Amino acid sequence: MSKQVEKPEWARAAEAFEDSGLTQREFASARGLRLSTLQSWVYRRRRAATKRAEAVRLLPVQVATAPSATESLLEVVAANGARV
C-alpha cells in the first residue's frame, strides 16, 4: 500500500527521482510510492522546466540577391559560417 504524500513532498520526490539514476518503477517501489503519481509529478516537473528554458531567439535574415523565376536553390549560412 502506498503512503499519502503532500504536494510539496511530491515535488521533492520528483526531484530526488531525477537525481537517483533509478527507473521510475524502482524509485517508487523503494520509497513505497504509487508509480502513477510519481510519473505524474515527474512529468509536471519536466514540463515546468521546459517552460523556464530560454525562449527561441529569432535572428535577422539578409537576402543576398533577389531570386530569379527559374532559380530554386536556397542556401542558409549560419553565424558560425556553416552552410546548409
PDB file with SEQRES, HELIX, SHEET and CRYST1 records, atoms N, CA, C and O in Angstrom:
SEQRES   1 A   84  MET SER LYS GLN VAL GLU LYS PRO GLU TRP ALA ARG ALA          
SEQRES   2 A   84  ALA GLU ALA PHE GLU ASP SER GLY LEU THR GLN ARG GLU          
SEQRES   3 A   84  PHE ALA SER ALA ARG GLY LEU ARG LEU SER THR LEU GLN          
SEQRES   4 A   84  SER TRP VAL TYR ARG ARG ARG ARG ALA ALA THR LYS ARG          
SEQRES   5 A   84  ALA GLU ALA VAL ARG LEU LEU PRO VAL GLN VAL ALA THR          
SEQRES   6 A   84  ALA PRO SER ALA THR GLU SER LEU LEU GLU VAL VAL ALA          
SEQRES   7 A   84  ALA ASN GLY ALA ARG VAL                                      
HELIX    1 AA1 LYS A    7  SER A   20  1                                  14    
HELIX    2 AA2 GLN A   24  ARG A   31  1                                   8    
HELIX    3 AA3 LEU A   35  ARG A   52  1                                  18    
CRYST1    1.000    1.000    1.000  90.00  90.00  90.00 P 1           1          
ATOM      1  N   MET A   1       0.844  -1.183   0.000  1.00  0.00           N  
ATOM      2  CA  MET A   1       0.000   0.000   0.000  1.00  0.00           C  
ATOM      3  C   MET A   1       0.885   1.239   0.000  1.00  0.00           C  
ATOM      4  O   MET A   1       1.883   1.288   0.719  1.00  0.00           O  
ATOM      5  N   SER A   2       0.534   2.222  -0.785  1.00  0.00           N  
ATOM      6  CA  SER A   2       1.350   3.431  -0.857  1.00  0.00           C  
ATOM      7  C   SER A   2       0.950   4.402   0.243  1.00  0.00           C  
ATOM      8  O   SER A   2      -0.185   4.400   0.719  1.00  0.00           O  
ATOM      9  N   LYS A   3       1.908   5.229   0.633  1.00  0.00           N  
ATOM     10  CA  LYS A   3       1.621   6.192   1.694  1.00  0.00           C  
ATOM     11  C   LYS A   3       1.131   7.507   1.096  1.00  0.00           C  
ATOM     12  O   LYS A   3       1.424   7.828  -0.056  1.00  0.00           O  
ATOM     13  N   GLN A   4       0.376   8.266   1.900  1.00  0.00           N  
ATOM     14  CA  GLN A   4      -0.147   9.561   1.483  1.00  0.00           C  
ATOM     15  C   GLN A   4       0.994  10.577   1.500  1.00  0.00           C  
ATOM     16  O   GLN A   4       1.712  10.678   2.495  1.00  0.00           O  
ATOM     17  N   VAL A   5       1.170  11.328   0.415  1.00  0.00           N  
ATOM     18  CA  VAL A   5       2.246  12.307   0.324  1.00  0.00           C  
ATOM     19  C   VAL A   5       1.652  13.631  -0.128  1.00  0.00           C  
ATOM     20  O   VAL A   5       0.859  13.665  -1.068  1.00  0.00           O  
ATOM     21  N   GLU A   6       2.025  14.718   0.528  1.00  0.00           N  
ATOM     22  CA  GLU A   6       1.517  16.052   0.190  1.00  0.00           C  
ATOM     23  C   GLU A   6       2.231  16.612  -1.042  1.00  0.00           C  
ATOM     24  O   GLU A   6       3.294  16.116  -1.414  1.00  0.00           O  
ATOM     25  N   LYS A   7       1.661  17.639  -1.676  1.00  0.00           N  
ATOM     26  CA  LYS A   7       2.191  18.207  -2.909  1.00  0.00           C  
ATOM     27  C   LYS A   7       3.650  18.657  -2.822  1.00  0.00           C  
ATOM     28  O   LYS A   7       4.438  18.270  -3.685  1.00  0.00           O  
ATOM     29  N   PRO A   8       4.053  19.457  -1.826  1.00  0.00           N  
ATOM     30  CA  PRO A   8       5.461  19.860  -1.792  1.00  0.00           C  
ATOM     31  C   PRO A   8       6.407  18.662  -1.676  1.00  0.00           C  
ATOM     32  O   PRO A   8       7.519  18.671  -2.204  1.00  0.00           O  
ATOM     33  N   GLU A   9       5.938  17.644  -0.978  1.00  0.00           N  
ATOM     34  CA  GLU A   9       6.764  16.450  -0.841  1.00  0.00           C  
ATOM     35  C   GLU A   9       6.875  15.710  -2.171  1.00  0.00           C  
ATOM     36  O   GLU A   9       7.919  15.131  -2.473  1.00  0.00           O  
ATOM     37  N   TRP A  10       5.800  15.724  -2.971  1.00  0.00           N  
ATOM     38  CA  TRP A  10       5.853  15.098  -4.297  1.00  0.00           C  
ATOM     39  C   TRP A  10       6.837  15.823  -5.200  1.00  0.00           C  
ATOM     40  O   TRP A  10       7.564  15.190  -5.965  1.00  0.00           O  
ATOM     41  N   ALA A  11       6.862  17.137  -5.114  1.00  0.00           N  
ATOM     42  CA  ALA A  11       7.816  17.901  -5.926  1.00  0.00           C  
ATOM     43  C   ALA A  11       9.236  17.519  -5.550  1.00  0.00           C  
ATOM     44  O   ALA A  11      10.092  17.364  -6.421  1.00  0.00           O  
ATOM     45  N   ARG A  12       9.491  17.366  -4.251  1.00  0.00           N  
ATOM     46  CA  ARG A  12      10.828  16.944  -3.793  1.00  0.00           C  
ATOM     47  C   ARG A  12      11.116  15.501  -4.216  1.00  0.00           C  
ATOM     48  O   ARG A  12      12.247  15.168  -4.569  1.00  0.00           O  
ATOM     49  N   ALA A  13      10.088  14.645  -4.180  1.00  0.00           N  
ATOM     50  CA  ALA A  13      10.267  13.251  -4.592  1.00  0.00           C  
ATOM     51  C   ALA A  13      10.609  13.174  -6.080  1.00  0.00           C  
ATOM     52  O   ALA A  13      11.463  12.383  -6.481  1.00  0.00           O  
ATOM     53  N   ALA A  14       9.950  13.990  -6.896  1.00  0.00           N  
ATOM     54  CA  ALA A  14      10.236  14.009  -8.339  1.00  0.00           C  
ATOM     55  C   ALA A  14      11.665  14.472  -8.588  1.00  0.00           C  
ATOM     56  O   ALA A  14      12.356  13.933  -9.452  1.00  0.00           O  
ATOM     57  N   GLU A  15      12.104  15.467  -7.834  1.00  0.00           N  
ATOM     58  CA  GLU A  15      13.491  15.946  -7.967  1.00  0.00           C  
ATOM     59  C   GLU A  15      14.465  14.870  -7.521  1.00  0.00           C  
ATOM     60  O   GLU A  15      15.484  14.645  -8.175  1.00  0.00           O  
ATOM     61  N   ALA A  16      14.162  14.200  -6.412  1.00  0.00           N  
ATOM     62  CA  ALA A  16      15.032  13.124  -5.915  1.00  0.00           C  
ATOM     63  C   ALA A  16      15.096  11.983  -6.926  1.00  0.00           C  
ATOM     64  O   ALA A  16      16.151  11.380  -7.124  1.00  0.00           O  
ATOM     65  N   PHE A  17      13.967  11.693  -7.563  1.00  0.00           N  
ATOM     66  CA  PHE A  17      13.974  10.652  -8.591  1.00  0.00           C  
ATOM     67  C   PHE A  17      14.938  11.019  -9.714  1.00  0.00           C  
ATOM     68  O   PHE A  17      15.736  10.186 -10.143  1.00  0.00           O  
ATOM     69  N   GLU A  18      14.870  12.257 -10.191  1.00  0.00           N  
ATOM     70  CA  GLU A  18      15.737  12.700 -11.294  1.00  0.00           C  
ATOM     71  C   GLU A  18      17.213  12.515 -10.955  1.00  0.00           C  
ATOM     72  O   GLU A  18      18.025  12.209 -11.829  1.00  0.00           O  
ATOM     73  N   ASP A  19      17.551  12.702  -9.694  1.00  0.00           N  
ATOM     74  CA  ASP A  19      18.946  12.582  -9.260  1.00  0.00           C  
ATOM     75  C   ASP A  19      19.343  11.155  -8.908  1.00  0.00           C  
ATOM     76  O   ASP A  19      20.527  10.876  -8.717  1.00  0.00           O  
ATOM     77  N   SER A  20      18.373  10.247  -8.819  1.00  0.00           N  
ATOM     78  CA  SER A  20      18.625   8.908  -8.290  1.00  0.00           C  
ATOM     79  C   SER A  20      19.322   7.957  -9.259  1.00  0.00           C  
ATOM     80  O   SER A  20      20.083   7.088  -8.831  1.00  0.00           O  
ATOM     81  N   GLY A  21      19.073   8.109 -10.545  1.00  0.00           N  
ATOM     82  CA  GLY A  21      19.628   7.159 -11.503  1.00  0.00           C  
ATOM     83  C   GLY A  21      18.811   5.879 -11.596  1.00  0.00           C  
ATOM     84  O   GLY A  21      19.178   4.968 -12.337  1.00  0.00           O  
ATOM     85  N   LEU A  22      17.717   5.794 -10.862  1.00  0.00           N  
ATOM     86  CA  LEU A  22      16.837   4.629 -10.893  1.00  0.00           C  
ATOM     87  C   LEU A  22      15.733   4.818 -11.925  1.00  0.00           C  
ATOM     88  O   LEU A  22      15.482   5.933 -12.383  1.00  0.00           O  
ATOM     89  N   THR A  23      15.081   3.723 -12.284  1.00  0.00           N  
ATOM     90  CA  THR A  23      13.882   3.851 -13.106  1.00  0.00           C  
ATOM     91  C   THR A  23      12.764   4.349 -12.206  1.00  0.00           C  
ATOM     92  O   THR A  23      12.863   4.274 -10.981  1.00  0.00           O  
ATOM     93  N   GLN A  24      11.701   4.857 -12.815  1.00  0.00           N  
ATOM     94  CA  GLN A  24      10.576   5.331 -12.014  1.00  0.00           C  
ATOM     95  C   GLN A  24       9.978   4.190 -11.194  1.00  0.00           C  
ATOM     96  O   GLN A  24       9.606   4.389 -10.037  1.00  0.00           O  
ATOM     97  N   ARG A  25       9.886   3.010 -11.777  1.00  0.00           N  
ATOM     98  CA  ARG A  25       9.334   1.858 -11.068  1.00  0.00           C  
ATOM     99  C   ARG A  25      10.207   1.499  -9.861  1.00  0.00           C  
ATOM    100  O   ARG A  25       9.686   1.254  -8.773  1.00  0.00           O  
ATOM    101  N   GLU A  26      11.527   1.467 -10.047  1.00  0.00           N  
ATOM    102  CA  GLU A  26      12.440   1.143  -8.949  1.00  0.00           C  
ATOM    103  C   GLU A  26      12.359   2.184  -7.839  1.00  0.00           C  
ATOM    104  O   GLU A  26      12.309   1.841  -6.658  1.00  0.00           O  
ATOM    105  N   PHE A  27      12.345   3.453  -8.222  1.00  0.00           N  
ATOM    106  CA  PHE A  27      12.300   4.540  -7.243  1.00  0.00           C  
ATOM    107  C   PHE A  27      11.003   4.491  -6.442  1.00  0.00           C  
ATOM    108  O   PHE A  27      11.023   4.598  -5.216  1.00  0.00           O  
ATOM    109  N   ALA A  28       9.877   4.331  -7.134  1.00  0.00           N  
ATOM    110  CA  ALA A  28       8.587   4.294  -6.455  1.00  0.00           C  
ATOM    111  C   ALA A  28       8.511   3.102  -5.503  1.00  0.00           C  
ATOM    112  O   ALA A  28       8.019   3.229  -4.382  1.00  0.00           O  
ATOM    113  N   SER A  29       8.990   1.964  -5.942  1.00  0.00           N  
ATOM    114  CA  SER A  29       8.965   0.765  -5.108  1.00  0.00           C  
ATOM    115  C   SER A  29       9.841   0.942  -3.871  1.00  0.00           C  
ATOM    116  O   SER A  29       9.438   0.577  -2.766  1.00  0.00           O  
ATOM    117  N   ALA A  30      11.026   1.494  -4.049  1.00  0.00           N  
ATOM    118  CA  ALA A  30      11.947   1.685  -2.927  1.00  0.00           C  
ATOM    119  C   ALA A  30      11.395   2.667  -1.899  1.00  0.00           C  
ATOM    120  O   ALA A  30      11.659   2.525  -0.704  1.00  0.00           O  
ATOM    121  N   ARG A  31      10.635   3.654  -2.348  1.00  0.00           N  
ATOM    122  CA  ARG A  31      10.082   4.671  -1.447  1.00  0.00           C  
ATOM    123  C   ARG A  31       8.660   4.382  -0.984  1.00  0.00           C  
ATOM    124  O   ARG A  31       8.106   5.120  -0.169  1.00  0.00           O  
ATOM    125  N   GLY A  32       8.073   3.316  -1.499  1.00  0.00           N  
ATOM    126  CA  GLY A  32       6.694   3.000  -1.132  1.00  0.00           C  
ATOM    127  C   GLY A  32       5.694   3.981  -1.698  1.00  0.00           C  
ATOM    128  O   GLY A  32       4.685   4.283  -1.062  1.00  0.00           O  
ATOM    129  N   LEU A  33       5.970   4.483  -2.898  1.00  0.00           N  
ATOM    130  CA  LEU A  33       5.109   5.473  -3.537  1.00  0.00           C  
ATOM    131  C   LEU A  33       4.328   4.833  -4.672  1.00  0.00           C  
ATOM    132  O   LEU A  33       4.749   3.816  -5.225  1.00  0.00           O  
ATOM    133  N   ARG A  34       3.205   5.417  -5.016  1.00  0.00           N  
ATOM    134  CA  ARG A  34       2.414   4.940  -6.156  1.00  0.00           C  
ATOM    135  C   ARG A  34       3.123   5.393  -7.439  1.00  0.00           C  
ATOM    136  O   ARG A  34       3.407   6.577  -7.622  1.00  0.00           O  
ATOM    137  N   LEU A  35       3.401   4.429  -8.319  1.00  0.00           N  
ATOM    138  CA  LEU A  35       4.134   4.704  -9.554  1.00  0.00           C  
ATOM    139  C   LEU A  35       3.435   5.754 -10.413  1.00  0.00           C  
ATOM    140  O   LEU A  35       4.087   6.670 -10.914  1.00  0.00           O  
ATOM    141  N   SER A  36       2.132   5.635 -10.589  1.00  0.00           N  
ATOM    142  CA  SER A  36       1.412   6.566 -11.471  1.00  0.00           C  
ATOM    143  C   SER A  36       1.487   8.001 -10.954  1.00  0.00           C  
ATOM    144  O   SER A  36       1.556   8.939 -11.748  1.00  0.00           O  
ATOM    145  N   THR A  37       1.474   8.179  -9.641  1.00  0.00           N  
ATOM    146  CA  THR A  37       1.556   9.528  -9.084  1.00  0.00           C  
ATOM    147  C   THR A  37       2.962  10.083  -9.261  1.00  0.00           C  
ATOM    148  O   THR A  37       3.130  11.259  -9.586  1.00  0.00           O  
ATOM    149  N   LEU A  38       3.975   9.243  -9.049  1.00  0.00           N  
ATOM    150  CA  LEU A  38       5.354   9.688  -9.296  1.00  0.00           C  
ATOM    151  C   LEU A  38       5.514  10.099 -10.751  1.00  0.00           C  
ATOM    152  O   LEU A  38       6.101  11.141 -11.040  1.00  0.00           O  
ATOM    153  N   GLN A  39       4.999   9.294 -11.664  1.00  0.00           N  
ATOM    154  CA  GLN A  39       5.096   9.618 -13.096  1.00  0.00           C  
ATOM    155  C   GLN A  39       4.454  10.966 -13.397  1.00  0.00           C  
ATOM    156  O   GLN A  39       4.989  11.762 -14.168  1.00  0.00           O  
ATOM    157  N   SER A  40       3.309  11.210 -12.783  1.00  0.00           N  
ATOM    158  CA  SER A  40       2.611  12.476 -12.993  1.00  0.00           C  
ATOM    159  C   SER A  40       3.451  13.657 -12.516  1.00  0.00           C  
ATOM    160  O   SER A  40       3.561  14.665 -13.214  1.00  0.00           O  
ATOM    161  N   TRP A  41       4.037  13.536 -11.339  1.00  0.00           N  
ATOM    162  CA  TRP A  41       4.837  14.637 -10.803  1.00  0.00           C  
ATOM    163  C   TRP A  41       6.146  14.824 -11.550  1.00  0.00           C  
ATOM    164  O   TRP A  41       6.615  15.954 -11.688  1.00  0.00           O  
ATOM    165  N   VAL A  42       6.740  13.758 -12.028  1.00  0.00           N  
ATOM    166  CA  VAL A  42       7.957  13.881 -12.840  1.00  0.00           C  
ATOM    167  C   VAL A  42       7.612  14.591 -14.150  1.00  0.00           C  
ATOM    168  O   VAL A  42       8.360  15.454 -14.610  1.00  0.00           O  
ATOM    169  N   TYR A  43       6.476  14.225 -14.744  1.00  0.00           N  
ATOM    170  CA  TYR A  43       6.021  14.886 -15.969  1.00  0.00           C  
ATOM    171  C   TYR A  43       5.813  16.376 -15.731  1.00  0.00           C  
ATOM    172  O   TYR A  43       6.265  17.201 -16.526  1.00  0.00           O  
ATOM    173  N   ARG A  44       5.130  16.727 -14.638  1.00  0.00           N  
ATOM    174  CA  ARG A  44       4.890  18.142 -14.325  1.00  0.00           C  
ATOM    175  C   ARG A  44       6.197  18.891 -14.153  1.00  0.00           C  
ATOM    176  O   ARG A  44       6.343  20.015 -14.634  1.00  0.00           O  
ATOM    177  N   ARG A  45       7.154  18.265 -13.463  1.00  0.00           N  
ATOM    178  CA  ARG A  45       8.449  18.914 -13.212  1.00  0.00           C  
ATOM    179  C   ARG A  45       9.187  19.152 -14.536  1.00  0.00           C  
ATOM    180  O   ARG A  45       9.741  20.230 -14.757  1.00  0.00           O  
ATOM    181  N   ARG A  46       9.191  18.156 -15.399  1.00  0.00           N  
ATOM    182  CA  ARG A  46       9.880  18.295 -16.694  1.00  0.00           C  
ATOM    183  C   ARG A  46       9.196  19.330 -17.579  1.00  0.00           C  
ATOM    184  O   ARG A  46       9.860  20.111 -18.261  1.00  0.00           O  
ATOM    185  N   ARG A  47       7.865  19.330 -17.564  1.00  0.00           N  
ATOM    186  CA  ARG A  47       7.119  20.315 -18.367  1.00  0.00           C  
ATOM    187  C   ARG A  47       7.398  21.733 -17.872  1.00  0.00           C  
ATOM    188  O   ARG A  47       7.570  22.648 -18.678  1.00  0.00           O  
ATOM    189  N   ALA A  48       7.443  21.919 -16.561  1.00  0.00           N  
ATOM    190  CA  ALA A  48       7.740  23.237 -16.000  1.00  0.00           C  
ATOM    191  C   ALA A  48       9.159  23.665 -16.355  1.00  0.00           C  
ATOM    192  O   ALA A  48       9.408  24.846 -16.595  1.00  0.00           O  
ATOM    193  N   ALA A  49      10.092  22.712 -16.391  1.00  0.00           N  
ATOM    194  CA  ALA A  49      11.476  23.032 -16.729  1.00  0.00           C  
ATOM    195  C   ALA A  49      11.594  23.512 -18.170  1.00  0.00           C  
ATOM    196  O   ALA A  49      12.376  24.420 -18.453  1.00  0.00           O  
ATOM    197  N   THR A  50      10.830  22.917 -19.087  1.00  0.00           N  
ATOM    198  CA  THR A  50      10.904  23.358 -20.476  1.00  0.00           C  
ATOM    199  C   THR A  50      10.284  24.735 -20.651  1.00  0.00           C  
ATOM    200  O   THR A  50      10.696  25.491 -21.530  1.00  0.00           O  
ATOM    201  N   LYS A  51       9.290  25.072 -19.819  1.00  0.00           N  
ATOM    202  CA  LYS A  51       8.693  26.405 -19.890  1.00  0.00           C  
ATOM    203  C   LYS A  51       9.668  27.463 -19.398  1.00  0.00           C  
ATOM    204  O   LYS A  51       9.621  28.613 -19.834  1.00  0.00           O  
ATOM    205  N   ARG A  52      10.554  27.068 -18.485  1.00  0.00           N  
ATOM    206  CA  ARG A  52      11.540  28.008 -17.953  1.00  0.00           C  
ATOM    207  C   ARG A  52      12.750  28.144 -18.870  1.00  0.00           C  
ATOM    208  O   ARG A  52      13.557  29.060 -18.709  1.00  0.00           O  
ATOM    209  N   ALA A  53      12.872  27.240 -19.823  1.00  0.00           N  
ATOM    210  CA  ALA A  53      14.011  27.271 -20.738  1.00  0.00           C  
ATOM    211  C   ALA A  53      13.992  28.573 -21.538  1.00  0.00           C  
ATOM    212  O   ALA A  53      12.958  29.228 -21.670  1.00  0.00           O  
ATOM    213  N   GLU A  54      15.137  28.919 -22.057  1.00  0.00           N  
ATOM    214  CA  GLU A  54      15.253  30.156 -22.826  1.00  0.00           C  
ATOM    215  C   GLU A  54      14.330  30.138 -24.032  1.00  0.00           C  
ATOM    216  O   GLU A  54      14.223  29.132 -24.734  1.00  0.00           O  
ATOM    217  N   ALA A  55      13.682  31.233 -24.257  1.00  0.00           N  
ATOM    218  CA  ALA A  55      12.777  31.351 -25.396  1.00  0.00           C  
ATOM    219  C   ALA A  55      13.570  31.280 -26.701  1.00  0.00           C  
ATOM    220  O   ALA A  55      14.766  31.567 -26.729  1.00  0.00           O  
ATOM    221  N   VAL A  56      12.903  30.903 -27.750  1.00  0.00           N  
ATOM    222  CA  VAL A  56      13.543  30.819 -29.060  1.00  0.00           C  
ATOM    223  C   VAL A  56      13.929  32.215 -29.515  1.00  0.00           C  
ATOM    224  O   VAL A  56      13.126  33.146 -29.460  1.00  0.00           O  
ATOM    225  N   ARG A  57      15.157  32.346 -29.962  1.00  0.00           N  
ATOM    226  CA  ARG A  57      15.614  33.639 -30.481  1.00  0.00           C  
ATOM    227  C   ARG A  57      15.528  33.620 -31.991  1.00  0.00           C  
ATOM    228  O   ARG A  57      16.024  32.696 -32.636  1.00  0.00           O  
ATOM    229  N   LEU A  58      14.911  34.619 -32.546  1.00  0.00           N  
ATOM    230  CA  LEU A  58      14.858  34.764 -33.989  1.00  0.00           C  
ATOM    231  C   LEU A  58      15.945  35.737 -34.410  1.00  0.00           C  
ATOM    232  O   LEU A  58      16.143  36.778 -33.783  1.00  0.00           O  
ATOM    233  N   LEU A  59      16.631  35.393 -35.458  1.00  0.00           N  
ATOM    234  CA  LEU A  59      17.723  36.230 -35.952  1.00  0.00           C  
ATOM    235  C   LEU A  59      17.317  36.895 -37.257  1.00  0.00           C  
ATOM    236  O   LEU A  59      16.494  36.363 -38.002  1.00  0.00           O  
ATOM    237  N   PRO A  60      17.893  38.055 -37.530  1.00  0.00           N  
ATOM    238  CA  PRO A  60      17.561  38.727 -38.787  1.00  0.00           C  
ATOM    239  C   PRO A  60      18.084  37.922 -39.979  1.00  0.00           C  
ATOM    240  O   PRO A  60      19.091  37.220 -39.885  1.00  0.00           O  
ATOM    241  N   VAL A  61      17.387  38.040 -41.075  1.00  0.00           N  
ATOM    242  CA  VAL A  61      17.764  37.340 -42.299  1.00  0.00           C  
ATOM    243  C   VAL A  61      18.149  38.380 -43.332  1.00  0.00           C  
ATOM    244  O   VAL A  61      17.477  39.400 -43.485  1.00  0.00           O  
ATOM    245  N   GLN A  62      19.232  38.115 -44.036  1.00  0.00           N  
ATOM    246  CA  GLN A  62      19.682  39.024 -45.090  1.00  0.00           C  
ATOM    247  C   GLN A  62      19.592  38.275 -46.412  1.00  0.00           C  
ATOM    248  O   GLN A  62      20.198  37.216 -46.573  1.00  0.00           O  
ATOM    249  N   VAL A  63      18.842  38.818 -47.349  1.00  0.00           N  
ATOM    250  CA  VAL A  63      18.728  38.219 -48.672  1.00  0.00           C  
ATOM    251  C   VAL A  63      19.812  38.833 -49.534  1.00  0.00           C  
ATOM    252  O   VAL A  63      19.808  40.038 -49.788  1.00  0.00           O  
ATOM    253  N   ALA A  64      20.755  37.993 -49.991  1.00  0.00           N  
ATOM    254  CA  ALA A  64      21.902  38.477 -50.749  1.00  0.00           C  
ATOM    255  C   ALA A  64      21.494  38.969 -52.134  1.00  0.00           C  
ATOM    256  O   ALA A  64      21.922  40.042 -52.557  1.00  0.00           O  
ATOM    257  N   THR A  65      20.690  38.216 -52.828  1.00  0.00           N  
ATOM    258  CA  THR A  65      20.224  38.616 -54.158  1.00  0.00           C  
ATOM    259  C   THR A  65      18.775  38.185 -54.310  1.00  0.00           C  
ATOM    260  O   THR A  65      18.332  37.221 -53.686  1.00  0.00           O  
ATOM    261  N   ALA A  66      18.066  38.887 -55.121  1.00  0.00           N  
ATOM    262  CA  ALA A  66      16.677  38.513 -55.394  1.00  0.00           C  
ATOM    263  C   ALA A  66      16.684  37.280 -56.296  1.00  0.00           C  
ATOM    264  O   ALA A  66      17.386  37.274 -57.307  1.00  0.00           O  
ATOM    265  N   PRO A  67      15.932  36.249 -55.962  1.00  0.00           N  
ATOM    266  CA  PRO A  67      15.931  35.045 -56.797  1.00  0.00           C  
ATOM    267  C   PRO A  67      15.215  35.293 -58.123  1.00  0.00           C  
ATOM    268  O   PRO A  67      14.239  36.041 -58.197  1.00  0.00           O  
ATOM    269  N   SER A  68      15.722  34.653 -59.152  1.00  0.00           N  
ATOM    270  CA  SER A  68      15.036  34.752 -60.441  1.00  0.00           C  
ATOM    271  C   SER A  68      13.929  33.702 -60.474  1.00  0.00           C  
ATOM    272  O   SER A  68      13.880  32.822 -59.615  1.00  0.00           O  
ATOM    273  N   ALA A  69      13.069  33.789 -61.433  1.00  0.00           N  
ATOM    274  CA  ALA A  69      11.924  32.887 -61.532  1.00  0.00           C  
ATOM    275  C   ALA A  69      12.359  31.440 -61.756  1.00  0.00           C  
ATOM    276  O   ALA A  69      11.623  30.522 -61.393  1.00  0.00           O  
ATOM    277  N   THR A  70      13.541  31.210 -62.345  1.00  0.00           N  
ATOM    278  CA  THR A  70      13.986  29.848 -62.644  1.00  0.00           C  
ATOM    279  C   THR A  70      14.846  29.247 -61.533  1.00  0.00           C  
ATOM    280  O   THR A  70      15.085  28.040 -61.530  1.00  0.00           O  
ATOM    281  N   GLU A  71      15.312  30.061 -60.596  1.00  0.00           N  
ATOM    282  CA  GLU A  71      16.154  29.539 -59.515  1.00  0.00           C  
ATOM    283  C   GLU A  71      15.318  28.872 -58.440  1.00  0.00           C  
ATOM    284  O   GLU A  71      14.257  29.374 -58.066  1.00  0.00           O  
ATOM    285  N   SER A  72      15.796  27.742 -57.945  1.00  0.00           N  
ATOM    286  CA  SER A  72      15.106  27.082 -56.846  1.00  0.00           C  
ATOM    287  C   SER A  72      16.090  26.665 -55.755  1.00  0.00           C  
ATOM    288  O   SER A  72      15.805  25.759 -54.973  1.00  0.00           O  
ATOM    289  N   LEU A  73      17.234  27.318 -55.704  1.00  0.00           N  
ATOM    290  CA  LEU A  73      18.278  26.994 -54.743  1.00  0.00           C  
ATOM    291  C   LEU A  73      18.179  27.939 -53.547  1.00  0.00           C  
ATOM    292  O   LEU A  73      18.022  29.150 -53.702  1.00  0.00           O  
ATOM    293  N   LEU A  74      18.274  27.363 -52.363  1.00  0.00           N  
ATOM    294  CA  LEU A  74      18.254  28.150 -51.147  1.00  0.00           C  
ATOM    295  C   LEU A  74      19.470  27.757 -50.325  1.00  0.00           C  
ATOM    296  O   LEU A  74      19.663  26.575 -50.042  1.00  0.00           O  
ATOM    297  N   GLU A  75      20.281  28.707 -49.944  1.00  0.00           N  
ATOM    298  CA  GLU A  75      21.446  28.445 -49.128  1.00  0.00           C  
ATOM    299  C   GLU A  75      21.332  29.227 -47.836  1.00  0.00           C  
ATOM    300  O   GLU A  75      21.111  30.438 -47.851  1.00  0.00           O  
ATOM    301  N   VAL A  76      21.482  28.535 -46.719  1.00  0.00           N  
ATOM    302  CA  VAL A  76      21.428  29.177 -45.414  1.00  0.00           C  
ATOM    303  C   VAL A  76      22.836  29.161 -44.843  1.00  0.00           C  
ATOM    304  O   VAL A  76      23.485  28.117 -44.783  1.00  0.00           O  
ATOM    305  N   VAL A  77      23.301  30.343 -44.421  1.00  0.00           N  
ATOM    306  CA  VAL A  77      24.630  30.463 -43.835  1.00  0.00           C  
ATOM    307  C   VAL A  77      24.457  30.854 -42.374  1.00  0.00           C  
ATOM    308  O   VAL A  77      23.934  31.926 -42.066  1.00  0.00           O  
ATOM    309  N   ALA A  78      24.897  29.984 -41.485  1.00  0.00           N  
ATOM    310  CA  ALA A  78      24.783  30.258 -40.038  1.00  0.00           C  
ATOM    311  C   ALA A  78      25.839  31.249 -39.611  1.00  0.00           C  
ATOM    312  O   ALA A  78      26.802  31.497 -40.336  1.00  0.00           O  
ATOM    313  N   ALA A  79      25.656  31.817 -38.432  1.00  0.00           N  
ATOM    314  CA  ALA A  79      26.588  32.815 -37.903  1.00  0.00           C  
ATOM    315  C   ALA A  79      27.998  32.253 -37.791  1.00  0.00           C  
ATOM    316  O   ALA A  79      28.966  33.004 -37.911  1.00  0.00           O  
ATOM    317  N   ASN A  80      28.136  30.951 -37.565  1.00  0.00           N  
ATOM    318  CA  ASN A  80      29.462  30.350 -37.438  1.00  0.00           C  
ATOM    319  C   ASN A  80      30.056  29.984 -38.800  1.00  0.00           C  
ATOM    320  O   ASN A  80      31.137  29.397 -38.859  1.00  0.00           O  
ATOM    321  N   GLY A  81      29.372  30.320 -39.890  1.00  0.00           N  
ATOM    322  CA  GLY A  81      29.878  30.064 -41.217  1.00  0.00           C  
ATOM    323  C   GLY A  81      29.383  28.757 -41.847  1.00  0.00           C  
ATOM    324  O   GLY A  81      29.633  28.499 -43.024  1.00  0.00           O  
ATOM    325  N   ALA A  82      28.708  27.965 -41.088  1.00  0.00           N  
ATOM    326  CA  ALA A  82      28.184  26.690 -41.629  1.00  0.00           C  
ATOM    327  C   ALA A  82      27.138  26.989 -42.681  1.00  0.00           C  
ATOM    328  O   ALA A  82      26.310  27.885 -42.514  1.00  0.00           O  
ATOM    329  N   ARG A  83      27.180  26.244 -43.751  1.00  0.00           N  
ATOM    330  CA  ARG A  83      26.246  26.434 -44.869  1.00  0.00           C  
ATOM    331  C   ARG A  83      25.355  25.220 -45.021  1.00  0.00           C  
ATOM    332  O   ARG A  83      25.803  24.078 -44.924  1.00  0.00           O  
ATOM    333  N   VAL A  84      24.083  25.495 -45.263  1.00  0.00           N  
ATOM    334  CA  VAL A  84      23.107  24.411 -45.481  1.00  0.00           C  
ATOM    335  C   VAL A  84      22.464  24.643 -46.843  1.00  0.00           C  
ATOM    336  O   VAL A  84      21.606  23.865 -47.260  1.00  0.00           O  
TER     337      VAL A  84                                                      
END                                                                             
